[in-house]
Amino acid sequence: MNQNLTFRTLPCGLWPVMITPFKENLEIDFEGLRQLTEFYLNSGAEGLFANCLSSEMFELSSEERIKLIKTVTETVAGAVPVVATGTFGNEIYNTIEFIKKVYDCGVDAVVININQLAGEKESELSLKESLEHIINKTCHIPLGTYECPVPYKRLLSAGLLRWLGQTGRFLYHKDTSCDIHALTQKIISVENTSLGIFNAHIPTAILSLKRGAHGLSPIGANFFPELYKFLIKNYNVSQYKEEISNLSAVLNLVDPILHKFYPASAKIFLKMRGLNINVHTRVNLPEMKHADYERINDLFSIFQRLNDSLSCPSDQLNNFTSIYKL
């Protein structure tokens, strides 16, 4: 590998993991996707992660994945960087070819879902060999890594991340370790490299930012990205010490609620916020009960109060619609 390769680093901050709107017939709603992309941009996102688990990427065909990614990059039009997953299945030749197709969509980096490159019982050495093959066969293409929990959760070691960062080819790593000690070692390992660490775990969010994480990529950015934007911008500002403490406590408290019935719950919430999208999903989820809808209504009320108290941008907040009228 050419150790002298250099690539720009990605901007620090909030990187939402994008969801995919569907029509009633479960075809992708591309108009809804464009509206959703604009919503992320207007909420202050510094970058977008398209075609990820939140996007229901495993429920999409290869053709749908490409069209989805192209729609996002065309809508963004260079306003912020976009990364997207490009690895599906363990056939290395097909993986490399699809990475090239994803890059041709105009993304800033193609993300490697590492659990697609090695079996659950295979060693990290085997994973490294697959990664090295991809690096060698994709020439100049900037890359990223993703600790996706489906179909199984595989975590990268700090040592392997260091090696990836030193290649100059890797820009983005979405971390799902949920372990501040392991995450700290990873952050230290990629210092002075092109690779940025983006934490998905909200309970460790502030501490990870203080220790040098580049930003956050939480599913909560599909509910109220403004709140995470405020957290990232002001977590170390003494003037907002009390507000950040309260905000962090609330975000930690509601985090389990966000994961329940996700991504349908996020689509319901965004529809309540005024986005013209359906709540349909291709993921097989349990049927929501009355109490589950009430919980989302309560979550919306919490968001309204926090949004008002923190003076977050309000242009994204449209007239509240009761969930029972959807």
Helices and strands as residue ranges (DSSP letters): E 13-14, H 30-42, E 48-50, G 53-55, G 57-59, H 62-76, E 82-85, H 92-103, E 109-113, G 114-116, H 124-137, E 143-146, H 158-166, E 170-175, H 180-189, E 196-199, G 202-204, H 205-210, E 215-216, G 219-222, H 225-234, G 238-240, H 241-259, H 264-272, H 290-309, G 323-325
